Amino acid sequence: MTNMCSYVKEWPTGHEAASCPDEAPFICEAAEHVLGGGSLRSISAKWNRRGIPTAYRNEWTGVMIRAMLRQPRNTGLRQHRGVVIGEAAWPPII
């Protein structure tokens, strides 16, 4: 089972969610799906059928997909308390 970590701000070890190597392909898949005209609900349903859980081992919802896709870290930006504070140390995903 794949571990999605995009909905977690920080792992207990202190690593940021953006450093999760399993996350990028799913973010790209969701972005391509939505930009291609697919709905947030349909990508969440697809992931739930495939058994891809959130970091908290829950099922995905359209609201969660939207929140994941809107994260500045996906474009290589760092955020602190909701404010973009500069470029991140990791490369952009989308």
N, C-alpha and C positions, 0 to 999 in steps of 0.2 A: 504494500500500500504506500502510495506517495504521500509525503508530508508537505502540505501547503503551509507556507509561513507568512504569506503576504498580509494576513489580517492581524498579525502580532507585531507590536511596536518594537519589542526587544525580547530576546530569549533570556532565560534565567542565567545563562553564562555571560551575559552582557553583550553578545553579538547582535548587531542590528538585523532586522528581518531581511533587509535587502541583500545580506550576504548569503542567504540560503540558496544553494546552487540548484535546488529543485524548482524554485519559484519562477525563474525567467521564462521557460517554455510555456507555462500556463498563462502568464501575463500576456505574452505575445499571442497565444491562441485566443484569449478572450478579446484582446484589442482588435485583432484581425476579424474576428467574428462580428463584433459590434460595428466596426468601421465598414464592414461589408453588408450591413443592414440587418444583422441578427439582433435579437433582443437579449437583454440582460437575463431575463427569466429563462430563455432557451439555453444559454450557456451554463447557467447554474443547474438546470435540470440535466443537461448532458453530463456535467461533472459528477452530479449525485448518482446518476445511473452507472457511471464508470467507477464509482466508489472512491472518489477523490475527496477526502475530508478537508475541512479547514484545520488550522493549527490547533484548534480546540476540539477537534474530532467531531465537529457538527456538520450538518449538511449546508450546502451553499444556498444563498438566496440572491435574487437580483440586486437587492440593496447592498449586500456584501460584495458582489462583483463590482458594482459601481464604485464603492468606497475603495476597493483594491486598485481599480484602474485610475482613480483620480489622485493617487499618492504621488507627490513630487519625486520621491526616491526612484520611481520608475524611469524618470527622465534624467537621472543623475544629479538630483538636487537634494541638499540636506535641509531638514525641517526641524525646528525646535518650538514646541508649544504652538503649533499651527502656523508658524511663520517660516518662510524659506530664508535660510541664513547663508546660502552659498552652494558652491559645487560640492558634490560628494566625492569620497575616495574611490567609489566603485563606478564602473562604466554605466551609461544609461541602458535600460532594457528596451525601451520603446522611444 
